Amino acid sequence: MDASSDRIERSIHLGAARDRVWRALSDAPEFGRWFGVDLEGKQFVVGESIEGRITHPGYEHVPWRVQVEMIEPPHRFAFLWHPYAVEPGVDYAAEPPTRVEFTLADEDGGTRLTVVESGFDRVPAHRRDEAFRMNAQGWSAQMDNIARHVG
């Protein structure tokens, strides 16, 4: 993990082939199943926004929105979003987003998945620390989720 206050980095070795992990990242409905967001019937398209509802208990009221920035099969996938944007009635659209990038590499008969979320230094000061803390915890949990999902 990077100790910087501007970025969170998590990496995990998955015992699945890169094409399997890539599908879990790049297929929106499948991504939603392990990530905890309803994206059934949707797809990730570079330059377009995608929205779903979070399915994690206690957060079902929260819309999940990202702007897809990059899809480079089967290596990199990136999107922009507003970190820990969970407060009902708050419009986060005017805030600068953070950037989430997933990278894949073959490793020891499986795949090395790395996720980096950067740009926290631009998040408004009044919510920066909590957004960083919650997303740092969240990415650790999401690495476990995708590991279970791809076997």
C-alpha positions as CSV (number, residue, x, y, z in Angstrom):
1,M,0.0,0.0,0.0
2,D,1.2,3.5,-0.9
3,A,1.4,5.7,2.2
4,S,0.6,8.9,0.2
5,S,-2.5,10.8,1.2
6,D,-3.3,11.2,-2.5
7,R,-3.5,7.5,-3.5
8,I,-4.6,4.1,-2.3
9,E,-3.0,1.0,-3.9
10,R,-3.9,-2.6,-3.4
11,S,-2.6,-5.6,-5.1
12,I,-3.4,-9.3,-5.0
13,H,-2.4,-12.5,-6.7
14,L,-5.4,-14.3,-8.0
15,G,-5.3,-18.0,-9.0
16,A,-7.3,-17.4,-12.1
17,A,-6.2,-16.7,-15.7
18,R,-6.0,-13.1,-16.8
19,D,-8.9,-13.5,-19.3
20,R,-11.1,-14.7,-16.4
21,V,-10.1,-11.7,-14.2
22,W,-10.5,-9.4,-17.1
23,R,-14.1,-10.5,-17.7
24,A,-14.8,-10.0,-14.0
25,L,-13.6,-6.4,-14.3
26,S,-14.8,-5.4,-17.8
27,D,-18.2,-7.0,-18.0
28,A,-20.4,-4.5,-16.1
29,P,-23.0,-7.0,-14.7
30,E,-20.3,-9.3,-13.6
31,F,-18.3,-6.4,-12.1
32,G,-21.4,-5.5,-10.2
33,R,-21.9,-9.0,-8.7
34,W,-18.5,-9.0,-6.9
35,F,-18.3,-5.2,-6.3
36,G,-21.8,-4.9,-4.8
37,V,-23.7,-2.8,-7.3
38,D,-26.6,-3.6,-9.6
39,L,-25.4,-3.2,-13.2
40,E,-27.6,-5.8,-14.8
41,G,-28.2,-5.0,-18.5
42,K,-25.5,-2.3,-18.6
43,Q,-22.1,-2.1,-20.2
44,F,-18.8,-0.2,-19.7
45,V,-18.1,2.1,-22.6
46,V,-15.1,4.5,-22.8
47,G,-16.2,8.1,-22.4
48,E,-19.6,7.2,-21.1
49,S,-21.1,7.3,-17.6
50,I,-22.7,4.2,-16.0
51,E,-24.9,4.2,-12.9
52,G,-26.4,1.5,-10.7
53,R,-27.5,1.1,-7.1
54,I,-25.2,-0.2,-4.4
55,T,-26.4,-3.6,-3.1
56,H,-24.3,-3.7,0.1
57,P,-26.7,-3.7,3.1
58,G,-27.2,-0.2,4.5
59,Y,-26.1,1.5,1.3
60,E,-29.0,0.5,-1.0
61,H,-30.1,4.1,-1.2
62,V,-26.8,5.2,-2.7
63,P,-26.4,5.6,-6.5
64,W,-23.1,4.3,-7.9
65,R,-21.8,6.4,-10.8
66,V,-18.6,6.3,-12.7
67,Q,-17.3,7.8,-15.9
68,V,-15.4,5.1,-17.9
69,E,-12.0,6.5,-18.9
70,M,-10.1,3.6,-20.3
71,I,-10.6,0.0,-21.4
72,E,-7.5,-1.7,-22.7
73,P,-8.1,-5.5,-22.9
74,P,-6.9,-7.5,-21.2
75,H,-4.6,-5.2,-19.2
76,R,-6.1,-1.9,-17.9
77,F,-9.5,-0.6,-17.0
78,A,-10.0,2.9,-15.4
79,F,-12.9,5.1,-14.3
80,L,-13.5,8.4,-12.5
81,W,-15.9,8.6,-9.6
82,H,-16.6,10.6,-6.4
83,P,-15.1,8.7,-3.5
84,Y,-17.4,7.7,-0.6
85,A,-20.3,9.8,-2.0
86,V,-22.9,8.3,0.2
87,E,-24.6,11.2,2.0
88,P,-28.3,11.4,1.0
89,G,-29.3,14.6,-0.7
90,V,-25.7,15.8,-1.4
91,D,-24.8,16.5,-5.0
92,Y,-21.1,15.6,-5.5
93,A,-21.0,16.5,-9.2
94,A,-19.1,19.8,-8.6
95,E,-16.3,18.0,-6.8
96,P,-13.2,16.8,-8.7
97,P,-13.4,13.0,-9.0
98,T,-10.7,10.5,-8.1
99,R,-9.4,8.0,-10.7
100,V,-9.5,4.3,-10.2
101,E,-7.3,2.1,-12.4
102,F,-7.1,-1.7,-12.4
103,T,-4.1,-3.3,-14.1
104,L,-3.6,-7.0,-14.8
105,A,-0.4,-9.0,-15.3
106,D,0.3,-12.7,-15.6
107,E,2.0,-14.0,-12.5
108,D,2.9,-17.5,-11.2
109,G,0.2,-19.4,-13.1
110,G,-2.4,-16.8,-12.2
111,T,-2.9,-13.0,-12.4
112,R,-1.6,-10.0,-10.4
113,L,-4.5,-7.5,-10.0
114,T,-3.5,-4.0,-8.8
115,V,-6.0,-1.2,-8.2
116,V,-4.8,2.4,-7.6
117,E,-7.2,5.1,-6.7
118,S,-5.6,8.6,-7.0
119,G,-6.6,12.2,-6.7
120,F,-7.6,12.4,-3.0
121,D,-5.7,15.6,-2.6
122,R,-8.3,17.3,-4.8
123,V,-11.3,16.1,-2.7
124,P,-12.8,18.9,-0.6
125,A,-10.9,19.2,2.7
126,H,-14.0,18.7,4.8
127,R,-14.5,15.2,3.6
128,R,-11.1,14.1,2.3
129,D,-9.9,12.2,5.3
130,E,-13.1,10.2,5.7
131,A,-13.3,9.4,1.9
132,F,-9.7,8.2,2.0
133,R,-10.1,6.1,5.1
134,M,-13.4,4.5,3.9
135,N,-12.1,3.8,0.4
136,A,-8.8,2.4,1.8
137,Q,-10.9,-0.1,3.8
138,G,-13.2,-0.6,0.9
139,W,-10.5,-1.6,-1.6
140,S,-9.1,-4.1,0.8
141,A,-12.6,-5.7,1.0
142,Q,-13.0,-5.5,-2.8
143,M,-9.8,-7.4,-3.3
144,D,-11.2,-10.2,-1.2
145,N,-14.5,-10.0,-3.1
146,I,-13.0,-10.4,-6.5
147,A,-10.7,-13.2,-5.2
148,R,-13.7,-15.2,-4.1
149,H,-15.6,-14.4,-7.3
150,V,-13.0,-15.6,-9.7
151,G,-12.0,-18.6,-7.5
